[in-house]
Amino acid sequence: MAISYVRVKKNIVTGYNPGEKFFAKIFRNGDVSMNDLCIEISQSTTVGYPDVLACLKALEINVSRHILNGQAVKFNLLGSFIPSIKAKAMETLEEVDITTIQKAKCRFYPSPIFMQDLSKSSFVLRDIEVKGYQPINPPAEPVIP
């Protein structure tokens, strides 16, 4: 497995080194749906598609419910989903109330195991022709960090 990336051009207008710059950007090779996951799991286990779907749907509903109740949800191998808020800073303690909360968010923090796996990722340059992406010649070999 390898993570695909493309080369992009961007005009940087601020900072110490403004101008036209080039950098690598991840190329998402599609999305994986709940249906796709159910098929994969049912094919790699003895659990049938309907039961996998029921479990994943229950997981989705319960994770969402716990996050909305202000609780962190922790998965050992994957990581943690932790609710947070963005709030306006006030001059005094008395000024802080519900109106100073600007929005609720949920952050994902990968587990150390998952981070270690990510650090071992390999990368491959995608050869695509899309406006803003820089084409490559010839096809590149995978680059392992």
Secondary structure as UniProt FT lines:
FT   STRAND          3..12
FT   STRAND          19..26
FT   HELIX           34..44
FT   HELIX           49..68
FT   TURN            69..70
FT   STRAND          73..75
FT   TURN            76..78
FT   STRAND          79..87
FT   HELIX           93..95
FT   HELIX           98..100
FT   STRAND          101..110
FT   HELIX           112..119
FT   STRAND          123..125
FT   TURN            131..132
FT   STRAND          133..134
//
